[in-house]
Amino acid sequence: MHRTAEYDTFADIYDVWVEMAPSAHRALPFYVEAYLSSDDPVVELGVGNGRIALEAARQGKAIVGVDASAEMLRRCRERAEALGVADRLTLIQADFRDFQLPEPAWLIAIPFHTIGHLVTPEAKREGLRHIYSQLAPGGRLILDHFIFRPEIARQHQAPSLRTEYTDPQTGHDVLLWVLTRYNFETQAMRILAWTDELDDEGVLIRRRYRRLSFSWIEPDQMRTLLEEAGFEIEALYGDFDRSPLTETSPEQVWIVRRPERP
Ligand SMILES: C[S@@+](CC[C@H](N)C(=O)[O-])C[C@H]1O[C@@H](n2cnc3c(N)ncnc32)[C@H](O)[C@@H]1O
C-alpha cells in the first residue's frame, strides 16, 4: 500500500533543508557507526535520499532502506549508482506500519526525528508494534527525536527565511521560507516550507509551497510506547555523543531491543 508521500514534493529541497539542521549533522556519524558495528541485516526506516545509508554503504555495509516516497527513493538509487554502491542497497517502498523485510533485521534505525511523521499516538503505536515484528529476537531499534521546547515552538510559528541559495539546475536565486503551526494539545505540527525563485533583477518568478505533517513526543511518552510494544530499553541519551538525557538536552536518542524471549 503506497499512501500519498508528502516527501515527493520535498525531495528537491531536502539537501538544502538538512544543511541548515545541526542535529542532522550530529546524527550522521552516530548512525553510520551503529550500522557498521551491527550484524546484518541493517534496515533504515525513512531512508530518504540515502544521506546516512549511502555513507555506510560506501564503507562496505549492506543496507535495506524503507521509505514511502518514490521520489526520495529515486534520488537514493541515483546517488547509490553514482557512488558505485547500488549493489549494497535494497530499497523498499512502503509505510513504516506495513513494510515486509525479506528476513528479520538485527538493527532497525529511524534517524533524524522521523518517528514524528507518524503523527498520532495510535500511528506511533502501530508503527512500533510492526517494527518489533520485523526484528529478530535480540535485535535492536535505534531512534531519535528532538526535545520539544515551547519557547522555540513559539518562535517557529512566524515565517522565517531558512536560507538563500542558487538552484544549480536553473541558475536562479531561491529563498527558502518556513513556518510551523503547532497544536499544543495533540502535539501535532504542520510544517509549511516555500521557495521563492527570483530572476536576475530579484523579481519573483515562481513560488512553490510544500507541506509536511509532523509531531513531537515527550521522553516519558516515548518510553511508554516502546515498552507497550514489547521493547527493552538499553540506553537513553540526550544527544548523539551519548551524553545523558538532562533538562537541557537537545535530543532523546533511544537504543532498545526486542527481547530474546517474549
Ligand atoms: C526527515 S527524512 C529522513 C531521511 C534520512 N533518514 C536522513 O536522515 O536524511 C524522513 C523520511 O521518512 C519518510 N517517511 C515519512 N513518513 C513515512 C512513513 N509513514 N512510512 C515510510 N516512510 C516515511 C519520508 O518520505 C522521508 O524520506
The ligand as an SDF file (V2000), in Angstrom:
LIG
                    3D

 27 29  0  0  0  0  0  0  0  0999 V2000
   13.4130   13.5250    7.7030 C   0  0  0  0  0  0  0  0  0  0  0  0
   13.5230   12.4260    6.3200 S   0  0  0  0  0  0  0  0  0  0  0  0
   14.9040   11.4280    6.8630 C   0  0  0  0  0  0  0  0  0  0  0  0
   15.7520   10.8970    5.7260 C   0  0  0  0  0  0  0  0  0  0  0  0
   17.0710   10.2580    6.1580 C   0  0  0  0  0  0  0  0  0  0  0  0
   16.8850    9.2210    7.1500 N   0  0  0  0  0  0  0  0  0  0  0  0
   18.0190   11.3200    6.7090 C   0  0  0  0  0  0  0  0  0  0  0  0
   18.3550   11.2590    7.8930 O   0  0  0  0  0  0  0  0  0  0  0  0
   18.3870   12.2050    5.9410 O   0  0  0  0  0  0  0  0  0  0  0  0
   12.1470   11.3720    6.6060 C   0  0  0  0  0  0  0  0  0  0  0  0
   11.9000   10.3060    5.5500 C   0  0  0  0  0  0  0  0  0  0  0  0
   10.9070    9.4000    6.0650 O   0  0  0  0  0  0  0  0  0  0  0  0
    9.9600    9.1100    5.0510 C   0  0  0  0  0  0  0  0  0  0  0  0
    8.6770    8.8260    5.7240 N   0  0  0  0  0  0  0  0  0  0  0  0
    7.9370    9.6710    6.4800 C   0  0  0  0  0  0  0  0  0  0  0  0
    6.8520    9.0450    6.9650 N   0  0  0  0  0  0  0  0  0  0  0  0
    6.9090    7.7740    6.4960 C   0  0  0  0  0  0  0  0  0  0  0  0
    6.0860    6.6210    6.6860 C   0  0  0  0  0  0  0  0  0  0  0  0
    4.9810    6.6690    7.4370 N   0  0  0  0  0  0  0  0  0  0  0  0
    6.4600    5.4680    6.0710 N   0  0  0  0  0  0  0  0  0  0  0  0
    7.5950    5.4190    5.2930 C   0  0  0  0  0  0  0  0  0  0  0  0
    8.4090    6.4730    5.0930 N   0  0  0  0  0  0  0  0  0  0  0  0
    8.0750    7.6310    5.6900 C   0  0  0  0  0  0  0  0  0  0  0  0
    9.9090   10.3400    4.1830 C   0  0  0  0  0  0  0  0  0  0  0  0
    9.4260   10.0280    2.8770 O   0  0  0  0  0  0  0  0  0  0  0  0
   11.3490   10.8320    4.2260 C   0  0  0  0  0  0  0  0  0  0  0  0
   12.1030   10.3530    3.1490 O   0  0  0  0  0  0  0  0  0  0  0  0
  1  2  1  0
  2  3  1  0
  2 10  1  0
  3  4  1  0
  4  5  1  0
  5  6  1  0
  5  7  1  0
  7  8  2  0
  7  9  1  0
 10 11  1  0
 11 12  1  0
 11 26  1  0
 12 13  1  0
 13 14  1  0
 13 24  1  0
 14 15  1  0
 14 23  1  0
 15 16  2  0
 16 17  1  0
 17 18  1  0
 17 23  2  0
 18 19  1  0
 18 20  2  0
 20 21  1  0
 21 22  2  0
 22 23  1  0
 24 25  1  0
 24 26  1  0
 26 27  1  0
M  CHG  2   2   1   9  -1
M  END
$$$$
